[in-house]
Amino acid sequence: MAQKQSPEKQVEALLQTIDPSEFADASWRHTLSVLLNVIEQQQLQIKELSEENQKLRDENNRLKGEQGKPEIKSNKPKGFKNNHSSEKERHTPKNIRKVVKIRT
């Protein structure tokens, strides 16, 4: 099954396939190079502005008392590397002696 690429990835892949040296006319090569540079700069600016916009939306929602976009964290365990649980202590059998009274 083919995975759908994000628009940013599609544009990046398309820009990689364009080779300005294939054009015979020097003015076309220069024009194409300039346009490709402008597109790349605009992509970076759009990405930065989108991230800033999301941060501002989250801050606005937080100030209104609503929740912002959830921060999804990785599944990597944090904190202690050793198991500090008392699980072993609870399940370890203890030596219990029964006192047996002998009736005489």
N, C-alpha and C positions, 0 to 999 in steps of 0.2 A: 504494500500500500504506500503510495507517495505522500510524503508529508508536505503540508502547505507552508511555504516560506513567508516570513513577515515582509511587509513592503520595503523595509529598509534593506533586508538581505537581497531582495529581488533587484532593487536599484543598484546596489553594490555589485551584484553579479553582472548586471547589464553594463555598468560602467567599465568593468574589467575586460569586456569583450570588444570595446571600441578602441581601435588603434589609429591615432591621428596620422601615423606615417604612411597609411594606405592611400591617403589623398595626394594626388599629384601636385595640386596647386598649393603653394606655400601659404597664401592668405587663408585658405580653407583650414589648413593644419593649425595655423595660429588661432583662428576663430574657434575651432573645435576645442583646442587646449584651454582657451579662456573660458568657454562655456562649461567644460568639465570641471574646472577649478571652482567656478561659481556654484555649480550644483553641489559639489562636495562641501563647500562652506555653508551653503544653505541647509544641507542635511544635518551638519553638526549643530547649527544654530537652532533648527527645529527640535532636535533631540534635547538640547539644553533647556529650551523654553518649555517643552512638554514636561520635563522633570520639575522645573520650577513651578509651573502651573499646578501640578499635582500636589506639591508641597504646600502651596498657598491654599489650595482647596482643603487639604487636610487640616491646616491651621485654622481656617475659617470654620470648618465643621467642629473642631475642638473647642473654639471659642463660643460657638453656639450651644455647646453641650452635647453635640452628637459625636459619634465615633468616626474617625478617619479611615482611610484605606488600611486594612489589616497588614501588619508586618509579618510576613511568613518567614519563619526561621528554619534553619536546617535541622535535620534529625540527629546531628552529632551531639553526643552527650557532653554536657558541661559539668564542671565542678570536680568532684572527687574521682580519682582514678581507681581507687580501691573500693571494695564493697564494704560499706560501713553499717550494713544492716545487721540487726540482731537475730536474723533468721536462724542462723546456726545455733545460737544460744537457746532459742525457743524449742528447737526440735531435737536437741541433744538429750538423750535419755540420762536421767540422773540415777545414781545408785541409791535406791531407796530400800532400806532394810525394814522388814516387817518384824515387829516384836511379837513373838508367839508366846503366849502364856500357857504353861503346861499346868493342867489341873491334876492334882493328886488326891 
